[in-house]
C-alpha cells in the first residue's frame, strides 16, 4: 500500500521558510500572497498501515512543533 504523509509546522510555530517565500513572491511580481507555510511530503510503500501513526510520532514528524496528515493511496508507484 502507498501512503502519503504531509508534515507542516503547527499553527503559531515560526516557519522561517514560509516567511522567506512569502517575502520573495511579491519581489518576483506575485501579489496577494499571505500566510505561506512550507512543509514536507513523505511518500512510502508500506505493508502494514497500522504502523504509520507510530512512524510519524517517532521519526517522520516532530509532534511538538509539527502536525501531519496521512493519506492512504491505492496500489504503489
C-alpha positions as CSV (number, residue, x, y, z in Angstrom):
1,X,0.0,0.0,0.0
2,X,1.2,3.5,-0.8
3,X,1.0,6.2,1.8
4,X,1.5,10.0,1.7
5,X,2.4,11.9,4.9
6,X,2.1,15.7,4.7
7,X,4.0,17.4,7.5
8,X,3.8,21.1,8.3
9,X,4.5,23.5,11.2
10,X,1.8,23.7,13.8
11,X,-0.2,27.0,14.0
12,X,1.8,29.5,16.0
13,X,5.2,27.9,15.3
14,X,7.7,30.1,13.5
15,X,8.1,28.9,9.9
16,X,11.2,30.7,8.5
17,X,11.0,29.0,5.1
18,X,7.4,30.1,4.8
19,X,8.3,33.7,5.7
20,X,11.1,33.7,3.2
21,X,8.8,32.5,0.4
22,X,6.1,35.0,1.4
23,X,8.6,37.9,1.2
24,X,10.1,36.7,-2.1
25,X,6.9,36.2,-4.1
26,X,6.0,39.9,-4.2
27,X,9.5,40.7,-5.2
28,X,9.0,38.4,-8.2
29,X,5.8,40.1,-9.2
30,X,3.3,37.8,-7.4
31,X,0.8,39.9,-5.4
32,X,-1.8,39.0,-2.9
33,X,0.1,36.1,-1.2
34,X,-0.2,35.7,2.6
35,X,0.2,33.0,5.3
36,X,2.7,30.9,3.4
37,X,3.7,27.7,5.1
38,X,6.4,25.3,3.9
39,X,6.1,21.6,4.8
40,X,7.3,18.2,3.7
41,X,5.7,15.4,1.8
42,X,6.9,11.8,2.5
43,X,5.6,9.0,0.3
44,X,6.3,5.4,1.1
45,X,5.1,1.9,0.3
46,X,4.1,0.0,3.4
47,X,2.8,-3.4,4.1
48,X,1.0,-2.6,7.4
49,X,-0.7,0.8,7.5
50,X,-1.2,0.4,11.3
51,X,2.4,1.3,11.7
52,X,2.1,4.8,10.1
53,X,1.0,6.6,13.2
54,X,3.9,5.3,15.2
55,X,6.3,6.1,12.3
56,X,5.1,9.7,12.2
57,X,5.3,10.2,16.0
58,X,8.8,8.6,16.3
59,X,10.6,9.7,13.1
60,X,8.8,11.4,10.3
61,X,7.4,14.4,12.2
62,X,8.3,16.2,15.4
63,X,4.9,16.2,17.2
64,X,5.9,19.0,19.4
65,X,6.1,21.6,16.6
66,X,4.6,19.8,13.6
67,X,1.2,18.5,12.5
68,X,0.9,15.7,10.0
69,X,-1.8,14.1,7.8
70,X,-1.7,10.6,6.5
71,X,-3.3,9.7,3.1
72,X,-3.6,6.0,2.0
73,X,-3.4,5.5,-1.7
74,X,-4.4,2.6,-3.8
75,X,-1.5,0.5,-5.2
76,X,2.1,1.5,-5.3
77,X,4.1,3.8,-7.6
